[in-house]
Amino acid sequence: EEEEEEETPRVGERIEVRWPNGIWYAGLVGSPPKGAADPTGELAEGGLYIEYDDGTRCFDTLQGWPWRREKALPQPRARPHLPQPGAPLAAADAVEGAAVAVYFSDVSRWYRGEVTSVNNDGTFGVAYEDGEEEEAVPLEDLFHELQAGPPPASSPPAAAPPPAARPPLGMPAVERALEGVGLERYAAAFDEQGYDDLGYLLQMNAAERAAVAEGVGMKPGHAGKFVKHGFEAPVA
């Protein structure tokens, strides 16, 4: 339906003009550049300088040319937005039906949606909860939806592990430990030198065990094994 305007458009207004080919072309009524030529004299006759969206620039009085003010585009519906997104969506999770959050930089907001298709070029179709749809959203724009809910209950502090049982005192424990590593022949020497505390012996380092081995007169082979492994049987 053609709606022709009678009032002359003003500079800064957007209009549509029907050209002789019957097509309506949109453009902006502007101010002519300084020094612009007006070969037809139409500007002097009250004509307009029109900057069409297709790049055409011309002077025109619009006499005999139907024109109308460009209809305002409808405002997009307000989309419910997310305060925060979740983690980035992995490719394995980007399947049809997956709930996602997508960031729109033009309004600096996150919007909820659902993956509706997986495209061969690595993009995804997304349907938003307000009814809008996109056909090719890249994977890097897809995030998990942050699920709102009560904060998780704090876990009770873990119970401290029970203290390690101290090895029993006295030579019987030392003798059993020596038997476990095949050095029971040195039990009397351990007792004679006062090494009757297994807990103390177990805490020794290699240098201290070497001193014990020398003090109880161990043979070189036995001493080497005791210094290296202590009271732990060597792995075969």
Long-range contacts (C-beta under 8 A, 24 or more apart in sequence): 2-66, 2-68, 3-68, 4-66, 4-67, 4-68, 5-67, 5-68, 5-69, 8-46, 8-48, 8-62, 9-48, 9-67, 9-69, 13-69, 14-69, 14-70, 15-50, 15-67, 15-68, 15-69, 15-70, 16-67, 16-68, 16-69, 16-70, 17-50, 17-52, 17-60, 17-62, 17-65, 17-66, 17-67, 18-65, 18-66, 18-67, 19-65, 24-68, 25-52, 25-53, 25-54, 25-56, 26-52, 26-53, 26-70, 27-51, 27-52, 27-53, 27-56, 32-59, 76-132, 77-130, 77-131, 77-132, 78-130, 79-109, 79-111, 79-128, 79-129, 79-130, 79-132, 80-111, 80-112, 80-129, 80-130, 81-109, 81-110, 81-111, 82-109, 82-110, 82-111, 82-112, 82-145, 82-146, 83-110, 83-146, 84-110, 84-146, 85-110, 85-143, 85-144, 85-145, 85-146, 86-143, 86-144, 86-145, 86-146, 86-147, 87-143, 87-144, 88-140, 88-142, 88-143, 88-144, 89-139, 89-142, 89-143, 89-144, 91-139, 93-144, 94-118, 94-124, 94-139, 94-142, 99-144, 99-145, 100-126, 100-142, 100-143, 100-144, 100-145, 101-142, 101-143, 101-144, 101-145, 101-146, 102-126, 102-128, 102-134, 102-137, 102-141, 102-142, 102-143, 103-141, 103-143, 110-143, 112-145, 115-142, 166-199, 167-198, 167-199, 167-202, 168-198, 169-196, 169-197, 169-198, 169-199, 170-196, 171-196, 173-198, 174-198, 174-201, 177-201, 177-231, 178-231, 180-231, 180-233, 181-225, 181-226, 181-229, 181-230, 181-231, 181-232, 181-233, 183-218, 183-222, 183-225, 183-226, 186-216, 186-217, 186-218, 186-222, 189-215, 189-216, 189-217, 190-216, 192-216, 198-231, 201-230, 201-231, 202-230, 202-231, 204-230
